[in-house]
Amino acid sequence: MSLFLRQGMIVLFCFSLFALSGCGSASTTSSGQPPTTAEQVSGSSNQSSPSGGVSVSEKPDSDWKPVEIAYDYAAMREDVLIQLNEEPRLHSPLRTVVGVKPQSYTFFFREAMDRGSVEAAIRKHAKEESTRGDQGFINPDLAFHWVHDRQLQLLVTVPEKTGEENVWQEYVLNAGGAKTAKGSLIGDSFSFQALVLPPQQIWRVAVDGKSSEKLTDFSVMTNLELLDPHQRYAMLTRFTNYCECDALYEKLYSIYDLETHTATSYPTVLSEMYRGVGEFMADRRGFFYEIPKKGMDVPKSEFASRILVDGYVHGVSFSKDRKQLLMAVGKAEQKKDLDLVVFDLAVGTEKRYPGVIKGWLPTSEWDGAVVPVSFDDDGRFVMFAMRKEEKSFEEVRQRFEWKTGKVTSWNPPVPADAWSGFVQTDDGAFQYYWNAGLFQGSTQLLQQMGTGAWIPGTHRFVFAEAAQQSEGMELFVFDADRKQRTLLLSGLSYGFALLGASSDGKWLYIATDQPRIP
């Protein structure tokens, strides 16, 4: 099976949590003069906007009000740096995803520039890229605001689609070939390529499918994972670079609160799984991260605890009630037969069961890298799996019983060389195994593979399938007691994702870029 199914992670795209930078209007110069027009600056590279003025090809967004951004020009090594103001950590040279709404950028120049030459160069590159056949490149609307001769702010607006364009659109920002105030040319190797993709929004849908409500208004596409049983917190992950490839680029992380509609950005890697040194941070909302390095400002949280255990942590998960941690611990170089450590988050104490996690550390079927050991707690038992041999995918499946403190074998109805991950009903009567289907004990009730969710407090399982008679996806509910399958929703986009169900059993949470739910 794939790494996706083995790790049991639902990866979907959602949006960025940061608003576009700036607000207000910038339709006149600081001296009260009208802005320089597009025709004026495109005719000669020696012409330039007045100090603090705006040059436009279309009327700039009424909410755009540029302000100077402090910058260390003396430290610049390149002629120009192009920064996305909505997320300053994203800057040239790179190709990245941006939202469909107007985006503001800042060009920082190492030397004072000929303003007209810069504006003409930016328009030239954007227009040239837009002629590259049927590759989705567009020539967007541009509005220029010069703070001074070394700082240019740019507002980019993507024209509304007519329905005939590519699903995705892309534009290029590049000042290469522009002249400095002294007359020398700057290079063109440091461009900012912006891939415009519509963001997914989180919706809640009544479990009978009769009503729905959009819960978010995200502006840019990111990966999204709901973290807690109450579906309040989501981890948003945004790639710094984008490509149609398998490269693992650096990511930007934030936690979104669906109740307060606020996002908190973290300057470090967040993960629902952790593998590393025995001193780390655990946040009871459902994620882990390394101890912050000196000088790193990590947001304070009432849910975060500093963890310290003796040894190297080869995997950690929260208990069902989020009051304890379950850890696989050994030496850093150790590859088999680990200690089980149960760590009490309230008092900071641990109970260790030496060597009871039998077998070899699991590895990814994608790239062979070691995968953190994960634990699934249902309140009675904690299930986990290792590998029978170092180079084998065959699992050694075990479970820890809370009442007795003993570890015994566990034998789910899943092929030995497939990942045994599963979700079950609150009462443990029915299980859904990602790689085997829906079962009651050892009896299979539904031959289905892929992701899905149990509706809390019921024996009803929700899952999605590609539509057979039409385009898109369909959402089904399977009643395990009646062994009955019912269509809940149809006409969902292929990018749709089922996120889970509310703890009261009344709502389903989905993510889609559709403007409405059918």
Backbone hydrogen bonds, N-H to C=O, Kabsch-Sander energy under -0.5 kcal/mol:
donor,donor_aa,acceptor,acceptor_aa,energy
6,R,2,S,-2.6
7,Q,3,L,-2.6
8,G,4,F,-0.9
9,M,4,F,-1.1
11,V,9,M,-0.8
12,L,10,I,-0.6
12,L,224,L,-0.5
14,C,222,T,-6.8
23,C,65,K,-0.6
29,T,33,Q,-3.1
30,S,51,S,-0.7
32,G,29,T,-1.8
38,A,56,V,-1.2
41,V,37,T,-1.6
42,S,38,A,-1.9
43,G,39,E,-0.8
47,Q,44,S,-1.2
52,G,146,W,-0.6
53,G,50,P,-2.6
55,S,144,F,-1.6
56,V,36,T,-1.0
57,S,142,L,-2.1
58,E,142,L,-0.6
64,W,61,D,-1.9
65,K,63,D,-0.6
70,A,68,E,-0.5
73,Y,71,Y,-1.3
75,A,72,D,-1.0
76,M,73,Y,-1.5
81,L,108,F,-2.0
83,Q,81,L,-0.5
83,Q,106,T,-2.7
84,L,90,L,-2.5
85,N,83,Q,-0.7
85,N,104,S,-2.1
86,E,104,S,-0.6
87,E,84,L,-0.9
90,L,87,E,-2.5
91,H,89,R,-0.7
92,S,82,I,-2.4
94,L,191,S,-1.3
96,T,193,Q,-2.4
98,V,195,L,-2.5
103,Q,156,V,-2.3
105,Y,154,L,-3.0
106,T,83,Q,-2.1
107,F,152,L,-3.6
108,F,81,L,-2.8
108,F,106,T,-0.6
109,F,107,F,-0.5
109,F,150,R,-2.6
110,R,79,D,-2.4
113,M,149,D,-2.0
114,D,179,K,-2.4
115,R,113,M,-0.9
117,S,45,S,-1.0
118,V,114,D,-1.9
119,E,115,R,-2.5
120,A,116,G,-2.3
121,A,117,S,-2.1
122,I,118,V,-2.4
123,R,119,E,-2.2
124,K,120,A,-2.3
125,H,121,A,-2.4
126,A,122,I,-2.0
127,K,123,R,-2.4
128,E,124,K,-2.6
129,E,125,H,-2.4
130,S,126,A,-1.4
131,T,128,E,-1.2
132,R,129,E,-1.7
133,G,131,T,-2.5
135,Q,132,R,-0.6
135,Q,133,G,-0.8
138,I,170,E,-2.6
141,D,157,T,-2.7
143,A,155,L,-1.8
144,F,55,S,-4.6
145,H,153,Q,-2.7
146,W,53,G,-1.8
147,V,145,H,-0.7
147,V,151,Q,-2.1
148,H,151,Q,-1.4
151,Q,148,H,-1.5
152,L,107,F,-2.3
153,Q,145,H,-3.5
154,L,105,Y,-2.8
155,L,143,A,-2.6
156,V,103,Q,-3.2
156,V,154,L,-0.5
157,T,141,D,-2.5
157,T,155,L,-0.5
169,Q,196,V,-1.5
170,E,136,G,-2.1
171,Y,194,A,-2.1
173,L,192,F,-2.4
174,N,172,V,-0.5
177,G,186,I,-2.5
178,A,175,A,-1.9
180,T,184,S,-2.8
181,A,112,A,-2.9
183,G,180,T,-1.7
186,I,178,A,-2.0
191,S,189,S,-0.8
192,F,173,L,-2.4
193,Q,94,L,-2.6
193,Q,191,S,-0.5
194,A,171,Y,-2.7
194,A,192,F,-0.6
195,L,96,T,-3.1
195,L,193,Q,-0.6
196,V,169,Q,-3.2
196,V,194,A,-0.7
197,L,98,V,-1.6
197,L,195,L,-0.7
201,Q,512,T,-2.8
203,W,201,Q,-0.5
203,W,510,I,-2.9
204,R,213,E,-2.6
205,V,508,L,-2.9
206,A,211,S,-2.5
207,V,506,K,-1.9
209,G,206,A,-2.8
213,E,204,R,-2.3
215,L,202,I,-3.2
216,T,202,I,-0.9
219,S,16,S,-1.4
222,T,14,C,-5.4
223,N,237,T,-3.0
224,L,12,L,-1.5
225,E,235,M,-1.6
227,L,233,Y,-2.8
228,D,233,Y,-0.6
231,Q,228,D,-1.9
234,A,256,Y,-2.3
235,M,225,E,-3.0
236,L,234,A,-0.6
236,L,254,S,-3.0
237,T,223,N,-2.5
238,R,252,L,-2.8
240,T,250,E,-2.7
242,Y,95,R,-2.5
245,C,243,C,-1.7
249,Y,247,A,-1.0
252,L,238,R,-2.7
253,Y,266,Y,-0.8
254,S,236,L,-1.8
255,I,264,T,-2.5
256,Y,234,A,-3.1
257,D,262,T,-2.9
258,L,232,R,-3.1
258,L,256,Y,-0.7
261,H,257,D,-2.0
262,T,257,D,-0.9
264,T,255,I,-2.4
265,S,263,A,-0.5
266,Y,253,Y,-2.5
271,S,288,F,-1.8
276,G,313,V,-1.9
278,G,311,G,-0.5
280,F,278,G,-0.6
280,F,307,I,-1.6
281,M,289,Y,-3.0
282,A,305,S,-2.6
283,D,287,F,-3.0
284,R,282,A,-0.6
284,R,303,F,-2.2
286,G,283,D,-2.9
287,F,283,D,-1.9
288,F,271,S,-2.9
289,Y,281,M,-1.9
291,I,279,E,-0.6
296,M,293,K,-2.4
297,D,295,G,-0.5
298,V,296,M,-1.0
304,A,301,S,-1.1
305,S,282,A,-2.5
307,I,280,F,-3.5
307,I,305,S,-0.5
309,V,278,G,-2.0
311,G,309,V,-0.8
312,Y,330,G,-3.9
313,V,276,G,-2.6
314,H,312,Y,-0.7
314,H,328,A,-3.4
315,G,328,A,-0.5
317,S,326,L,-2.0
319,S,324,Q,-2.6
322,R,319,S,-1.7
325,L,343,F,-2.5
326,L,317,S,-2.9
327,M,325,L,-0.5
327,M,341,V,-2.6
328,A,315,G,-2.4
329,V,327,M,-0.6
329,V,339,D,-2.6
330,G,312,Y,-2.2
334,Q,331,K,-1.0
337,D,359,G,-2.0
338,L,357,I,-2.0
339,D,329,V,-3.0
340,L,353,Y,-2.2
341,V,327,M,-2.5
341,V,339,D,-0.6
342,V,351,K,-2.8
343,F,325,L,-2.5
343,F,341,V,-0.6
344,D,342,V,-0.5
344,D,349,T,-3.2
345,L,323,K,-2.2
345,L,343,F,-0.7
346,A,323,K,-0.6
348,G,344,D,-2.1
349,T,344,D,-0.5
351,K,342,V,-2.2
353,Y,340,L,-3.0
356,V,353,Y,-1.2
357,I,338,L,-2.4
358,K,356,V,-1.3
360,W,387,R,-3.2
361,L,335,K,-2.7
364,S,369,A,-3.3
368,G,364,S,-1.5
371,V,362,P,-2.7
373,V,314,H,-2.6
376,D,383,M,-2.5
377,D,375,F,-0.6
378,D,376,D,-0.5
378,D,381,F,-2.4
382,V,400,F,-2.4
383,M,376,D,-3.0
383,M,381,F,-0.5
384,F,398,Q,-2.4
386,M,396,V,-2.3
387,R,360,W,-2.7
388,K,394,E,-2.9
392,S,389,E,-1.1
395,E,416,A,-2.8
396,V,386,M,-2.3
397,R,395,E,-0.6
398,Q,384,F,-2.6
399,R,408,T,-2.5
400,F,382,V,-2.6
401,E,406,K,-2.6
402,W,380,R,-2.2
402,W,400,F,-0.6
405,G,401,E,-2.5
408,T,399,R,-2.4
410,W,397,R,-2.1
414,V,412,P,-2.0
418,A,415,P,-2.0
423,V,432,Y,-2.1
425,T,430,F,-2.1
428,G,425,T,-1.7
431,Q,439,F,-2.6
432,Y,423,V,-3.4
433,Y,431,Q,-0.5
433,Y,437,G,-2.9
434,W,421,G,-1.6
436,A,433,Y,-1.8
437,G,433,Y,-2.5
438,L,446,L,-2.5
439,F,431,Q,-3.4
440,Q,443,T,-2.6
442,S,440,Q,-0.6
443,T,440,Q,-1.8
444,Q,442,S,-0.6
445,L,438,L,-3.2
446,L,438,L,-1.6
448,Q,446,L,-1.3
450,G,434,W,-1.2
453,A,462,V,-2.3
455,I,460,R,-2.6
458,T,455,I,-1.6
461,F,478,F,-2.7
462,V,453,A,-3.1
463,F,476,F,-2.1
464,A,451,T,-0.6
465,E,474,E,-2.4
467,A,472,G,-2.5
473,M,492,L,-3.1
474,E,465,E,-3.2
475,L,489,L,-3.0
476,F,463,F,-3.3
477,V,486,T,-2.5
478,F,461,F,-3.4
479,D,477,V,-0.5
479,D,484,Q,-3.2
480,A,459,H,-2.6
480,A,478,F,-0.8
483,K,479,D,-1.7
484,Q,479,D,-1.5
486,T,477,V,-2.7
488,L,475,L,-3.3
489,L,475,L,-1.6
492,L,473,M,-2.1
496,F,493,S,-1.6
497,A,511,A,-2.1
499,L,497,A,-0.6
499,L,509,Y,-2.9
500,G,509,Y,-1.3
502,S,507,W,-2.5
505,G,502,S,-1.8
508,L,205,V,-2.9
509,Y,500,G,-3.2
510,I,203,W,-2.3
510,I,508,L,-0.5
511,A,497,A,-2.6
512,T,201,Q,-1.9
